[in-house]
Amino acid sequence: MLAPQQTLNCNGQLLLLDQPIVMGILNITPDSFYDGGKYKNLQQIVDQAGQQLEEGAAILDIGGMSSRPGAELISIEEELNRVLPVIEILHQSFPNAILSIDTIHAKVAQAAVEAGASIINDISAGKADDTLYSTVAQLNVPYILMHMQGMPNSMQKNPHYEDILVEIVDFFIAEIGKLRALGIKDIIIDPGFGFGKTIRHNYQILQHLHAFNILDVPIMVGISRKSMIYKLLNSTPQNALNGTTALHMIALQEGARILRVHDVKEATEVIQLWQELEQAKNTYLCH
């Protein structure tokens, strides 16, 4: 199953999506749900980034503000202070690496792209900053559009949908329309697992992920070590790698093109296994 759009133009660097790829997570935050406070200095971040690239990450996603349930927003200045030195040193250390900035603020997005990032990953779909869409259009870089009901500090307080798939597809149709009207060409969608959804909602979305293929844009899935896995298994984020790997295979079978993950090596292996399965299926059908 191929996403209709096969390439992303990341500031002049072409990223191929004819096969699924991995986005490695680099949280520069003290309070993220899994790896908060893990990297104490720039050298540790450079080492981790280097390892993720070596293990097969096609994109590194840098975030300076936690979006875990209950997280409070931080100031733009604090976010800039966290992410800009990291983007600058990673761009310097790995000039060919594609860096993504995970932010809801236009000012942070602009500064990050000027410092070397070439994708904007926004959990708020432009709702937190009404200048973000126009900033993305002006910067002319790919944009990751995510669905979220509410904001991180309140999103898990009784999320409710009449028909979750229809509502999320309608949301994407409306927002993609706004982005296209501004001239934004490269759009990736993220259904927002865990962002204003119950555990059951998350599994309904995963089971029917292929429904989003009607939108003709690549699908990104971010389920790595999330509560939809560890709460269901009465476990912890630290012990949720096995569950994450199992669900990554389902996501690929359902049409995901980008896996956003903490564990790059394991996700890359899942993609290799999925590719072999696809090849076996196609070979068999040819006989």
N, C-alpha and C positions, 0 to 999 in steps of 0.2 A: 504494500500500500504506500504510494508516494504522495507527499504533500505537493500540491500544484506548484508552489513556488520553490525553486531548487537552489536559489542563491540569495545571499544577503550582501549588500554593499556596505562594508564597515569602513567608512572614511577612505575609500579607494582600494581597500583590501577585500577580495572576494571570499566569502565563506560559503562553502558548498553544503547543501542539505539534501543531496541525492541519497545519502545514507544518514541515519540518526547520529547525533553528536552529543558530547557531554559538556555541560557548563559546570565548572568547579566553583564552589562557594568559598569566599574569603570574607568572613564577618569581622570587621574591625570594631567590635562592640564589646562592652563589658558584660552584657546581659542577654545575649542570644540564647535560645532555649537549649542548644546542644554544645556549641563551641564558644560561648561568651567568655571573653577574657583570656582566651587560649594564647593569643599572640601578644607578647609583652613589648616587643621592639620591632623595628623595621627589618632587621636581619632575619628574624623568625618568619616574618611574613614573606620575605623574598624566598627563603628556603621552602616554605610551604607551597608557594606559587610555582617554584621550579619543579617540585615533586609532582604537583598536579598536572603541569604541562608534560612532564616526562611520562606520566601514567596515561596520557591521552586526552586531556582536557582541550577542547577547541576554543573555549571561552573561559575567562576568569571573571566572576561576578563579585564586585567589591561593594560592601554595604557598611555604612557608618551608623545606622540607626536600627535597633531591633524592631521587628514587626511581629514578635511573638504575641499571643493573646494577652491582653492586659498591659502591653507596653505603652509607655507614654512617649509623646513626641519630644524630640530634643530641638535645640535652637539650630538655625541654619549655620551659624558661626561654628558651633561645636561639631556639626556634621562635616563641614569643610575642613576643619582642623584635623579630623580623624582620617578623611579619605584622600585629600589632595597629596600629602607626602607619600602615601602608599601608591597612588596611581603614577605619580612622577617617578618613583624609584623602580616600579615594575615596568613602566614604559622604557626606562633607561636600561634596565637589566635584561628585558626580553622584548626588544623592539618589534618583533613580528607577532607577539601575542595579541590576541583580540581581548580587550578589556571592556567589561560592562560596568556601568555605575547603577547601583540599586538605590534609587532615591525618589522622593515625591516632590522635590523642590526644583524649580526651573533654574535658580541661581546655582545650585549644586551641580545639576546636569551640565549647564554651560561651562562651569569651571573645570569639571571632570573631563569633558570632551577636549577642552583646550589643553589639559594636562596629559592627554593621551588615550582616554577612553573612547570607544567608538560604537557603543550600544547603550541605550537608556532603558533601564528595567524599572517600571513604575507600578507599585502595588495599588495605587489609588486611582488609576485611569484618569488622571488629570483633575480629580475632584479636590485634592488638597491644595492645588496651586493652579488657578485658572489661566496662568501664562505658560504652563508647561507644554501644552500641545503646540502652541505657536513657536516656542523655543526649539522643540524637536524638529519642526518643519524648517526652521532657519538653520539648524545645525546639520540637517540632511543626513541623519544616521538612523539605523534601525531602532524601532521602538517596541518594547514588550508591554502589551496591554493586558492587565490582569483584572479578573472579576473579584470584587470583595463586597460583602454586605456589611455596611458600617465601617468603622475604623478600628485599628488594632486594640485600642483601650476598651472597646465595647462590643466588638464583632461576635464574640462567643456567648453573649447574653441572649439566649433563646432565639437563634437564627430560624427563620421560617420562610418557606416557599410554597406556593400553590402547585407549581410544576417546575422543578429546579432546572431541568434541561432547557425547556422552552424559555424560561426567564433569562438564563445565562446566554443562550443563543441570541435572543432579542437584544440583550445588552450589548453583545459584541457587534451585531449588525449596526446598531445605532452609533456606537463609538468608532467603528471602522469607517463608517460613512463620514463622520466629522474629521477623522485623520486624513482620509483620502481627499476630502474637500480642501484641506490645507496643503496638499501635495506630498504627503508622507507616503512613500512607496513601500518601504520594507517594514511590515508589521508582523509581529509574532503574538499569538494569544496564549494566555495562561489561565486556566479555569479557576485558579486560586484555591487549591486544596487547603482546607483548614482556615480559610479566611471568611468567617461568617457562615460556616457549615457545620452540621453535626457529623458524627462519624458515619452514619448511614448516608447522609448527603454525599460525602466524599466517595463512598463506594459506588453510589448510583452514577456519579459523574465518571468515575474510572471505567465502570462497566460499559458505559455508552459514549466513551470519549470519541469514537469514530463519528458521532453525530456532528462534531465541530468541523469535520472535513468539508462540509458544505460551504464554509466561509472562505475556502481557497487561500488560507494562510497557514504557515507552519504552527504546530501546537507544541508548547513547552509544558513539561510536567515537573512540579516541585513537590515531591512527597517524601523526600529523604529524611528518615528518622522522625517523622512527625507523629503527633498524638493519635492520628487515625490508625497507626500501626501499634505503637507501644501501649496505648491505653487499652486497645482491644486485646492485646496479649498480656495484660497486667505486668508490663515490663517498664523499661526506662528508655530515653533516647539513646543512651550508651549501648543498650542491648538490642537496638532495633535495626541493625544492618541486614540481618537475614530476611526479615519481613520486607524491608525496603527493596532488596534484590528481587524477591518474589513478585512484588507489585510492579517493579520496573519492567519485567518481562510482559506483564499484562498491558502496561502502558504502550510499549512498542507494538504489540500485536493489535492494539486499538488505534495506532496511527501517530503516536508521539514522535516528534522529530528531534526535540532537545530534552535531555534529562538534566535537571538542575540538582546537583548532588554535593554531599560532604565527602563521599568516598569515590574518587574518580576511577581507581583501578577496577573496583568491583563493577561499577556501572559500565565501564568499557568492555569488560568481559561479558556482561549481559548482552550488550549490543553485538558482540562477535557471535555469541550463541544464537541470537535471534536471526542474524544474517545467514547463518548456516541452515537454520530451520526454513527460512524463506527460500533459500536456494534449493533445498531438498524438495520443498513443496512445488516450486516452479519446474524443477527437473522432472518430477513425477508426473505433473500435469502435461508435460510435453510428450510423454511416452504413450 
